[in-house]
Amino acid sequence: MTEPERPARGLVRRLALWIAFSTTVSLGVFAAVAYFVVILLEQAEPEAERDTPEMILHEAQSEVSKAMLIAGPIGLFLAVAGSAFAVRRALLPLDRVIQTATRITTRELDERLPVPTTHDEVRAVVIALNGLLARLEAGFSALDRFAADASHELRTPLTVLSTELEVMLQRPRTGPEWETSARICLDEARRLTVLVTALLDMARAGSAPSDASIELRTLVERGVGVIAARAETAGVRLIVAIDDDLNRVVRGDGDSLVSAFVNVLGNAVRYTQTRGEVRISSQAEGRDKILVHVDDNGPGIEASEQQRIFEPFVRGVAGRTSAESVGLGLTIARRLCEHNRATLIVDRSPYGGARFSFAFAALPQSRAEAAALLAT
């Protein structure tokens, strides 16, 4: 590992040179002022006591030279030495921070930089860097958990496929037996396809733009249009209870927000019983915020699971028995919302199931006003 540069040494050297220069200039000004003061004092003496101009000049030069020869080197040395000592003492905590930071690797992110006891800029920088290390540690830990969970989810269908094919190849099989095995393999292949597609969607969610806008009516209609056939097949009725709010314009990329809305809406339809209802409603909060609720009358989400339901591969009690759920839909939905100035939370629905609430950043009422605001 290469040794990091030590900015403290360069800073001390530059500061010492600057102090030496400023001290030299100050002594020069002092000498010039003292020289002219001596001349003026000599000229202010009575005529009888006044020396000749040549004597005054010689006397002034002699006195100032002696003063400078004595005070100059002493003042310059004390100024430079004192400043260098003060700077080195002030930057000593920074040296310890550099040494500690050099040792920290991606596997040692739990280590923190030593916080100086002095309340200065160095302490503020160290505290900010420790906060950055804490966020990096959390991010790497989440990445490790995600890799482990993704590997587990991918291994299960691959294991089923391998086992089924190995069993079928052990001896000759009849046509119906091969058909049964093929159906099992096809189901697992479809599950793999759904999982890989969800992983790809989640990877793309981080690059969603957030400076566009979409009309709430368009967002709801597109989302309902995607889920309508699935809801009809499941015997679930979709109810849109939004009136004037449909004309509002919200910030965010339309395709991204529609994808988030579809994921939540599809999740609600999946866990709603036959002849059940999924209700979509809105609630305006001032001119700059609007809530869209998706309520179902399914089994709901336990309070202990509500904080973790948005983590990758985390499924509620009802979702653990569903072959269609891979535990990434809600993770993708929340990530898409976060990148479009929106939030997504879950709570208990007044209709008995779960309530997922979108909080969108709303623009002014008319699209013309919204377009003018976005243009600025």
PyMOL commands that set and color helices and strands:
alter all, ss='L'
color gray80, all
select helices_A, chain A and resi 7-44+53-103+121-168+175-205+216-234+244-247+254-270+303-305+319-321+329-338+367-375
alter helices_A, ss='H'
color red, helices_A
select strands_A, chain A and resi 213-215+237-241+249-251+277-284+289-296+343-348+354-361
alter strands_A, ss='S'
color yellow, strands_A
deselect
rebuild
show_as cartoon
